[in-house]
Amino acid sequence: MKVLSIEGLEAWYGRTKVLHGLDVHLDEGGFTAVLGANGAGKTTLLRAISGLVTVKGDIEFAGKSLVGVAPEDIVRRGIAHVPEGRGTFLALTVEENLRAGAYLLRNKADIAAAIERAYSYFPRLRERRMQQAGTLSGGEQQMLAISRGIVSRPRLLLLDEPSVGIAHRLKMEIFEAIRKIRETGTAILMAEQDAQSAMRIADRIYVLEHGRVGREGSSAELSKDDYIRQAYLGVS
């Protein structure tokens, strides 16, 4: 069953057209990575799903169109978007950030359980729960941003470049946590430049080039594609 179905998607910033007729599909509980160079359209694709750019075409989530739906209502439908740049409240503590992310949950027990779940993925956040987010390292802030996304218990998690600017050790921790999040049944669509890491944990890959799908297939299939191996994996 498809949780996300995108057909003929076009998107603009002002008069500049960025996406040119994308078709992207994501299975319920699936994990799809979108690869591509800077400017290929990865971020715009995620922003289009979240209702943050002007679009033309079809975007269906759980069988219902998202085109024209307000961003806050898209969140209520079960989509959490973790943008590039982390997007945490720097003056708030780690736990205050998580409580802010859980605003859709009304039951105190549900909120507590959701926060505990986030801590289980990122134990170092538990250690820093009373620490201001602005004092965390870049990798820890990324962990917090992802945690804020998942405490709302989304059906679909959008991740924009979760590894950018992160030290290798913390990046590996983040990718391992993302893999575990997927195992709970949350569908994930991740824009990423680290092709090797993405292809290790994602089921399916889309490669964007100049706002169009240049390649698509399973991770296993594309790992054997000579063009992908040379252009994205550094293997001749």
N, C-alpha and C positions, 0 to 999 in steps of 0.2 A: 504493500500500500504506500502511495506517495503522500508524504506529509507536506511537501513543497513542490509545486509545479510552476515553472516559469516558461512562457512561450513568447517568442518575438519581442523580447524586452529591449526597449530603447530608453535612454536616459540622457538628460541635459543638465548642465550648469549654465544658467542663463541661455545664451545662444549657442554654446559649445556642446555639441553632441559627443557623449563619451561612450555609451554602449550602443551597439549596432545589431540588434536582432538576436539577443542571447536566448538559447533554450537551455535551461538547467533544471534538473529534477533531483529530489532527495527523498529516499525511502524513510518511512517511519523508523526511528531509532538508528538511522544510518549516520555515517560519518563521511562527509565529502570535503575535500580540500580544493581550494581555488588557487592555482599558481600563476605567476606572471611577474614581469618586471614592474618597476614603479611606473605609474601612468597607464597600465594595461586595462584598468577598470575594476580591479578587485574590490577596492573600498566602495566605489560607486554602486556595485552590485549589492553589497550589504546595506548600503544606505537606501537603495531603491526598495528593498524588502521592508525596511523599517519606515518607509513613507517620508524620507527626508530629502528626496530629490524629485524633480518632475519626470514622469515616466509615461511611456506608451507601450501597450502590450498587455499580457496577462500575467498576474502573479496570484497564485492560489495557495492558501495555507489551510490545511485540513478541509479542503473542498470548498472554501469560501474565498472570494476575491479580496485582495488587500489594496487594490488600486483605488485611490481616493479616500482611504481610511486614515484617520488622524493617527500620528505616531503613538500617542498615549493609549489609543484603543488597540493598536497592534500589540503593544506590550500586554494589555489585558487579555488578549486572545491567546497568549502563551509564547511570545517571542521575546527573548532577551538579547540585547545587542551590546557587546563589549567592544567599544571603539578603540582604534589605535590611539595611543597616548594615555591609556589607562583610565582616565575619567573617574578618579576617586575624589572624595571631599577631603582635602589635605588637612583642614583644621580639625576634623573629627577623628576620634579614635578608630581603631580597626573595628571594634564591635559596633560602634555607632554607625559606621559605614554599612556594615552588614544589616543592621536593623533598618536602615534607610532603604536598602535594597529589597527588604522583605515587606514593603508597604502594602503589597496586594494580599498578604496573609493577615487574617483577622484574629485568629486564635493564638493565644500566647504560647501554647504548647507547640503549635505548628511552627511558629517563629523560632522558638528555642531549638526544635529539631532540625530546622533548615540551617541554622547557624552552626549547630554541632556537625552537621554533614559537611559544611564548608571547611570547618576545622579538620575534619578527618582527611580531606584531600590535601590540605596545606597546614600541617602541624605547626610550622613556624609562626603562622598567624595567631594560633592559640597562645603562643608564648608572648606575642606582642599585642594581645587583645586590648590593653588599655593604653597603647602607644598611639600618638598622633600619626595619621597616615603620611603626613608630609615628612616625617622623620625616617620612613622606611626606605630601603634601597629600591632601585628601579625594578629589580626582579620581584621583590616583595610587594611593591605597589601593583605589579601586574597580577600577582596571585590574588591580591585583594580585589582588583577589578573583576577578575573571573568569578571570584566568590560572590561578589555583589550581584553578578548576573544569575548565578545558579540558586541563590536563596529564594528567588521568586518562583522556583520550581517550574521553569519553562519547559514547554514541549520541544522548542527549537532554540538552540543557542547559536548566535552569530558571533564569531571571534575574528577580529581584524588585526592581523599581524601580532599574535600574542608573544612572539619571540624577539621582536625587534628591539635592539639595544640592550639585550639581556646577556649577562655572563653565562658561559656555556653550562656550568653546573646547575644554575637555577633554571636555565632553559630546559634542561633534561627533566628536572622536577616538574616543571609546568606541563610539558608534553605528557609525562606519565600521569599527572592528575587529570588532564583532558581525556586521556584514554579511559581512566576509571569512571569519569563522569558519563562518557558514552555508554559504558557497561550498565548503567542504571536505566537505560532506555531513552535518554535524552538525545534527540537528533542534533547533529552539529554540522554547521557550515562554516569552514575556517578559511579565511584568506591568509596566505602565508608565502614568504619568499624562500624560506629554508625548505627546499624541495625534498632533500633527503629525509629530514625529520617528518615532514608531512606525509610522505609516501610510506613511511614505516607504520604510521598509526591510522591513516585514513583508508576507507574502503574504496572510494572512487575519487578520481581526479579530473578537474577541468583546468585546462591551460588557456588563459586569456592572453590575446595578443592584439593590441590596438582596439580594444573594446569588442572583440569577437572571440568566439571559441575556436582556438587553433587545434587543440587536441582534447579528447576526452576518452575515458575508459577506466578500468579497474587499476588499482595501484600496481598489481602484478603485471598487467598488460603494458602499462606505460613505462615500467621500470626496464622493460626489454626494448622499448622504442629507441632507435639510434639517435633520432633528433633530440628526444628528451634527455637521454643519457649524456649527450654532448652539451646541450644548451643549459640544462638545469642541474644535472648531477655531476658534471665535470669529469665524465668518463668517456674516453675516446674509443 
